[in-house]
Amino acid sequence: MNSSRSFPSSQRGAVLIVALLLATGLAIAIGSYLSIARTNLKISGRAFHNNSAMNLAETGLEEALWSINRNLEGNTAAWTGWTLAGSQATRTFGPVDLGQNTAGYTRVHVSNTTTSGSAPVIAVKASVIPNHQAPIEKWVTVVLRKRSKFANGLVAKETIIFKGNNASVDSWNSVSGGSTVPYSTAVLLDGGTVGSISVSVDVVAVQNADIWGFVATGLDDSTNTVGAGGSILGADSAAKDKSDWTTATVDPDRVSTDFISSLDPVTAPSATYTALGPVNSNLTLPRGGDSPAADGKYYYATTGVSLTNKTLTVTGSNDVVLVATGDVATGGGSGSIQIDNGSRLELYAAADVTLSGNGVANGTSSATTAVAQQPINFQIWGTNPTAQNIDIKGNGVLSAVVYAPSAAVFINGNGDVLGSVVAKTVVMVGNAAFHYDESLADFGGSSPYGISKWTELTSAALRADYKDELDF
């Protein structure tokens, strides 16, 4: 007797259907998993290539910056490999093998390779082309600025505070075509940089001041200190004009929180100095019979300067270096320092400096006119390594550079201050107008350029200005 037993065909069909359904579900699950894995892999790959594109862009920027700075040093090979057209330079790098059948290309354009007048601007486009995928592009522009002690207008280790209702900051360039250009509204520029390297809160208090330039800090956002009558603007600010500063207006592209500057201490030059004793009466330097040093400068040392209704005059188209161990002060209504046209005074002060009365007439017969010699012709160097005060008072004009990294600098009055100020703290009181001389970026000879503004161009509108130059 046969004891085997078989299932009905209907039951066998049901089992087959269940098996097929399970197999189909498993196939769908595996397919979905593979699709998700593939998508994640693709996203990860594009993220990786996105970083590669930015690395290529920054490499192109570094190549351009290297060429610009080597050109400043007189290196004849600085622009080797570049295509030059007037003051413009372009260069293409690549293809760069990035592996996995992926290639990278970089196109760089430099404006103003001659570095005369306005600062150079570098524009770069980097393109990474993965295998059988759409290209990934990064567009970046940087504006350069000289790295000198006076590469900016107002710089402080700690705070910069504007206390006046109509204080203002702007810039101009006192050199054009080899000629000296006096400050006026006709040559006004928007490079009045105000910067603090501090990472504390509210280190730049703009309040009601009008900044026609840039504001930068080490970390804190200074826009929260702009008062109802203040502004931070520039010529490229959208739909804004310097003549319409009636409400608080801030261009976010002109505010940054990554400001870095090295404020090194300074000492008086090593030289043989002629002792003057205290200077408290009318004095003309150089004195008759004194001889210059080998470098053509006259070196004097004093225990202090107190010009109460008295005048210290630098004349004869000479360069005078004066080292003061005690206080330096002008006052009494008519006390002043007079620097005749063609002359220069370098003042190294270890104690406090107070410029009131007629203050300093740098190339003018009186300090009541906005026409003066270049600021570089009157230099104040604060040599105290711990603390000192430099107080600038009055309603006239001071054309000077001040470098005193341990000093508290006060600018008090309604006049014009032309030049650059570097200090521990800066306070502008009253309605003083500060005008940064952009030619000071060249102070110290062939100072190298550094990046002052870095912008990624993320839209077609922003990229339009550089499309032709950056086409491969």
C-alpha positions in Angstrom: 0.0 0.0 0.0 1.4 3.4 -1.0 1.5 5.6 2.1 2.8 8.8 0.4 0.6 11.8 0.4 0.7 14.9 -1.9 -0.8 18.4 -1.4 -3.5 19.5 -3.6 -2.5 21.7 -6.5 -4.4 24.7 -5.0 -2.2 24.5 -1.8 1.0 24.2 -3.9 0.0 27.3 -5.8 -0.6 29.3 -2.7 2.8 28.5 -1.3 4.4 29.6 -4.6 2.5 32.9 -4.5 3.6 33.6 -0.9 7.2 32.7 -1.9 7.0 35.1 -4.9 5.5 37.8 -2.7 8.3 37.4 -0.1 10.9 37.4 -2.9 9.4 40.5 -4.4 9.3 42.3 -1.1 12.8 41.3 -0.4 13.9 42.5 -3.8 12.1 45.8 -3.3 13.8 46.2 0.1 17.2 45.4 -1.3 16.6 47.7 -4.2 15.5 50.5 -2.0 18.5 50.0 0.2 20.9 49.9 -2.8 19.2 53.1 -4.1 19.6 54.9 -0.8 23.2 53.7 -0.5 23.9 54.9 -4.0 22.2 58.3 -3.3 24.2 58.7 -0.1 27.4 57.7 -1.9 26.6 60.2 -4.6 25.9 63.0 -2.1 29.1 62.1 -0.2 31.0 62.1 -3.4 29.7 65.5 -4.4 30.4 66.9 -0.9 33.9 65.6 -1.2 34.3 67.2 -4.7 32.8 70.4 -3.4 35.6 70.6 -0.8 38.1 69.7 -3.6 36.7 72.6 -5.7 37.2 75.1 -2.8 40.8 73.7 -2.3 41.5 74.3 -6.0 40.1 77.8 -5.8 42.2 78.7 -2.8 45.3 77.3 -4.5 44.6 79.6 -7.4 44.3 82.5 -5.1 47.6 81.6 -3.4 49.3 81.4 -6.8 48.1 84.9 -7.8 49.0 86.4 -4.4 52.5 84.8 -4.7 53.0 86.4 -8.2 51.7 89.8 -6.9 54.1 89.9 -4.0 57.1 88.5 -5.9 56.4 91.2 -8.5 56.7 93.8 -5.7 60.1 92.5 -4.9 61.2 92.9 -8.5 61.2 89.2 -9.4 61.2 89.1 -13.2 59.7 85.6 -13.2 56.7 86.7 -11.0 54.2 86.5 -13.9 55.8 83.6 -15.8 53.0 81.4 -17.1 50.3 84.1 -17.0 48.7 85.9 -19.9 49.2 89.6 -19.4 47.0 92.3 -21.0 47.8 95.8 -19.7 47.3 95.6 -15.9 45.3 92.4 -16.1 46.5 88.8 -15.8 44.8 85.5 -16.3 45.9 81.9 -16.0 44.4 78.4 -16.2 45.6 75.5 -14.1 44.7 71.9 -14.8 43.5 69.4 -15.5 44.3 68.0 -12.0 43.7 64.3 -11.6 41.5 63.9 -8.5 41.1 60.1 -8.9 37.9 58.1 -9.8 37.9 59.6 -13.3 37.5 63.1 -11.8 39.4 66.1 -13.1 39.7 69.6 -11.7 40.4 73.0 -13.4 41.1 76.5 -12.0 40.9 79.8 -13.8 42.4 82.9 -12.1 42.0 86.6 -13.1 44.0 89.4 -11.5 43.2 93.1 -11.9 45.7 95.8 -11.3 48.9 93.8 -11.6 50.9 97.1 -11.5 49.7 97.6 -7.9 49.4 101.3 -8.5 46.4 103.3 -7.4 43.7 100.8 -6.2 44.6 97.5 -4.6 44.6 94.3 -6.8 41.5 92.1 -6.9 41.8 88.4 -7.5 38.9 86.4 -9.0 39.0 82.6 -9.3 36.7 79.8 -10.6 37.4 76.2 -9.8 35.6 73.4 -11.6 35.6 69.8 -10.6 34.1 67.4 -13.1 33.2 63.9 -11.7 32.8 61.0 -14.0 29.6 61.4 -16.0 28.2 64.0 -13.6 27.5 67.7 -13.7 30.5 70.0 -12.8 30.9 71.4 -9.3 32.1 75.0 -9.3 33.4 77.5 -6.7 33.7 81.2 -7.5 35.7 83.4 -5.1 37.0 87.0 -5.2 39.4 88.6 -2.8 40.4 92.3 -2.3 44.0 92.8 -1.2 45.6 95.3 1.1 49.2 96.0 1.9 50.5 94.5 5.2 52.2 97.5 6.7 51.9 99.2 10.2 49.6 101.7 8.6 47.6 99.4 6.3 44.3 100.6 7.9 42.9 103.8 9.2 42.0 103.3 12.8 43.3 100.2 14.5 43.2 99.2 18.2 44.2 96.3 20.4 41.1 96.8 22.4 38.3 99.4 21.8 37.5 102.1 19.3 34.7 104.4 20.4 33.0 107.2 18.6 31.3 109.7 20.9 30.5 112.5 18.5 27.2 113.1 16.8 28.8 113.8 13.4 32.1 112.0 13.5 33.1 110.5 10.2 35.7 108.2 8.7 36.7 108.0 5.0 39.9 107.8 2.9 41.8 109.3 0.0 45.2 108.6 -1.6 47.7 111.3 -1.2 49.8 110.1 -4.1 48.7 110.0 -7.7 51.0 109.7 -10.7 54.0 110.7 -8.5 52.3 113.9 -7.3 51.0 114.8 -3.9 47.2 115.1 -3.7 45.7 117.1 -0.8 42.5 115.7 0.8 39.2 117.0 -0.5 35.8 115.7 -1.2 36.7 115.5 -4.9 39.2 112.7 -4.2 37.3 111.0 -1.4 37.4 107.2 -1.3 35.6 104.5 0.7 38.6 102.8 2.3 38.4 104.2 5.8 39.0 100.9 7.7 38.3 100.7 11.4 39.5 97.6 13.1 40.0 96.0 16.5 41.8 92.8 17.1 40.0 92.2 20.3 37.6 89.3 20.6 35.5 91.0 23.4 32.0 92.4 23.0 31.3 95.9 21.6 35.0 96.6 20.9 34.0 99.0 18.0 31.3 101.4 19.1 30.2 103.1 15.9 27.2 104.8 17.5 26.4 108.0 15.4 29.6 108.0 13.4 29.5 107.6 9.6 32.1 105.1 8.4 32.7 105.3 4.6 34.7 102.1 4.5 35.0 98.9 6.6 34.6 97.9 10.2 36.4 94.7 11.4 36.8 93.0 14.7 38.5 89.9 16.1 35.2 88.2 16.8 32.3 90.5 17.9 29.7 91.8 15.4 30.0 95.6 15.5 26.7 96.2 13.8 24.8 96.3 17.1 26.7 99.4 18.1 25.5 101.5 15.1 23.2 104.3 16.4 20.3 106.0 14.8 22.6 108.5 13.0 25.4 106.1 12.2 26.3 104.1 9.1 28.9 101.7 7.6 28.7 102.1 3.9 30.8 102.1 0.7 30.6 103.1 -2.9 29.5 99.6 -3.8 26.7 99.5 -1.2 23.4 98.9 -2.9 21.2 101.9 -3.3 23.1 103.9 -0.7 24.9 107.2 -1.0 27.3 108.9 1.4 25.3 112.1 1.1 22.2 110.4 2.5 23.3 109.5 6.0 20.1 110.4 7.8 19.3 107.0 9.3 21.4 104.0 10.6 22.5 102.1 7.6 24.9 99.1 7.5 26.2 97.2 4.5 26.9 93.7 5.8 29.5 93.1 3.2 31.6 95.9 4.9 31.5 94.3 8.3 33.7 91.4 9.3 34.7 89.5 12.4 38.0 88.0 11.4 40.4 90.9 11.8 44.0 90.1 12.6 46.9 92.5 13.0 50.3 92.2 14.6 50.8 95.3 16.8 54.5 95.0 17.6 56.2 97.3 20.1 58.5 100.0 18.7 61.8 101.5 19.9 63.7 104.6 18.9 66.3 104.1 16.2 69.9 103.3 17.2 71.9 106.4 16.4 74.1 109.1 18.0 71.8 111.7 19.4 72.5 115.4 20.1 71.2 116.3 23.5 68.9 119.3 23.6 67.7 119.3 27.2 64.1 120.4 27.9 62.5 122.2 24.9 60.3 125.0 26.4 61.2 127.9 24.2 61.1 128.7 20.5 63.5 126.3 18.7 64.3 125.6 15.1 65.7 122.2 14.0 68.1 121.4 12.7 70.2 124.0 14.5 72.9 125.8 12.7 76.2 124.0 12.8 74.6 120.5 13.4 75.5 117.8 10.9 73.2 115.0 9.7 74.0 111.3 10.2 75.1 109.1 7.3 71.4 108.5 6.4 70.8 112.2 6.0 68.7 112.6 9.2 69.3 114.8 12.2 69.0 113.0 15.5 68.1 114.9 18.7 67.1 113.8 22.3 65.2 115.8 24.8 63.9 115.2 28.4 60.6 116.8 27.4 58.8 119.3 25.2 56.5 122.0 26.7 55.5 124.5 24.1 53.2 127.0 25.9 52.8 129.7 23.4 56.1 128.6 21.9 56.9 127.0 18.6 59.2 124.1 17.5 60.0 124.5 13.8 61.5 121.9 11.5 62.8 123.6 8.4 65.1 123.4 5.4 63.6 120.3 3.8 65.2 118.2 6.5 64.3 114.9 8.2 64.5 115.3 12.0 64.3 112.5 14.5 63.4 113.7 18.0 63.4 111.3 21.0 61.6 112.5 24.1 61.9 110.7 27.4 59.4 113.0 29.1 56.0 114.5 28.2 55.4 116.3 24.9 52.9 119.1 25.0 51.8 122.1 22.9 49.3 124.6 24.3 48.6 128.0 25.7 46.6 129.1 22.7 49.5 129.4 20.2 51.9 126.7 21.1 52.7 124.5 18.1 55.0 122.3 16.2 55.6 123.7 12.7 56.9 121.3 10.0 57.8 123.3 6.9 57.0 122.1 3.4 59.6 119.4 2.4 60.6 118.7 6.0 59.8 115.7 8.2 59.6 115.1 11.9 59.7 111.6 13.5 58.8 111.9 17.2 59.6 109.0 19.5 57.7 109.6 22.8 58.1 107.5 25.9 55.6 109.5 28.0 52.3 111.3 27.3 51.7 113.5 24.2 49.2 116.4 24.3 48.7 118.4 21.1 46.5 121.4 21.8 46.7 125.1 21.1 47.7 125.4 17.5 48.8 121.7 17.6 50.9 120.7 14.7 51.1 122.5 11.4 52.4 119.9 9.0 53.3 121.9 5.9 50.9 124.8 6.5 51.3 128.2 8.0 48.5 127.4 10.5 46.6 124.3 11.4 43.3 125.8 10.3 43.2 124.6 6.8 42.6 121.1 5.4 45.6 121.5 3.0 48.7 119.9 4.6 51.7 117.8 3.8 51.3 114.1 3.6 50.7 112.5 7.0 53.9 110.5 6.6 55.9 113.7 7.2 54.8 113.8 10.8 55.2 110.5 12.7 54.4 109.9 16.3 55.8 106.7 17.7 54.7 105.7 21.2 57.6 103.7 22.7 56.2 103.1 26.2 55.7 99.3 26.5 53.0 99.5 29.2 50.8 102.7 29.0 50.7 106.3 27.8 48.2 108.9 26.6 48.2 110.7 23.3 45.6 113.5 23.3 44.8 115.4 20.1 42.7 118.5 20.7 41.4 121.5 18.8 39.5 122.5 15.7 42.4 122.5 13.2 44.0 119.9 11.1 46.4 117.2 12.2 48.2 115.4 9.3 50.2 112.6 10.9 50.6 108.9 11.5 50.4 107.6 15.1 51.8 104.2 16.1 51.5 103.5 19.8 50.3 100.0 20.6 50.2 100.6 24.3 48.6 104.0 24.3 45.2 105.4 24.8 44.6 107.9 21.9 42.0 110.6 22.2 40.9 112.7 19.2 38.8 115.6 20.6 37.5 118.4 18.6 35.8 119.4 15.4 38.8 119.4 13.0 40.3 117.0 10.5 42.7 114.2 11.3 44.6 112.9 8.2 46.6 109.8 8.2 46.5 106.6 10.3 46.3 105.8 14.0 47.3 102.5 15.7 46.9 102.3 19.5 45.7 100.2 22.4 42.4 102.2 22.5 41.0 105.0 20.4 38.3 107.5 21.3 36.9 110.1 18.9 35.0 112.8 20.7 33.1 115.6 19.1 32.6 116.0 15.3 36.1 115.2 14.2 36.5 113.9 10.7 39.2 111.2 10.2 40.6 110.7 6.7 42.8 107.6 6.1 45.6 108.1 3.6 45.7 104.9 1.5 49.2 105.6 0.3 50.3 104.7 3.8 49.8 101.0 2.8 53.2 101.3 1.1 54.9 102.5 4.3 58.2 100.6 4.9 59.0 99.9 1.3 57.8 96.8 -0.6 55.3 95.6 2.0 53.5 92.4 0.9 49.8 92.3 0.1 47.4 90.3 2.3 43.7 89.5 1.9 41.3 92.2 3.3 38.0 90.9 1.9 37.1 87.4 0.9 33.8 86.7 -0.9 32.3 83.5 -2.4 30.2 84.3 -5.4 27.2 82.0 -5.0 24.7 83.4 -7.5 24.6 84.1 -11.2 24.2 87.8 -10.6 27.4 87.9 -8.5 29.3 85.9 -11.0 28.2 88.0 -14.0 31.0 90.6 -13.5 33.7 87.9 -13.9 32.1 85.5 -16.4 34.1 86.6 -19.4 37.4 86.6 -17.5 36.9 83.2 -15.9 35.5 81.3 -18.9 37.8 78.3 -19.6 
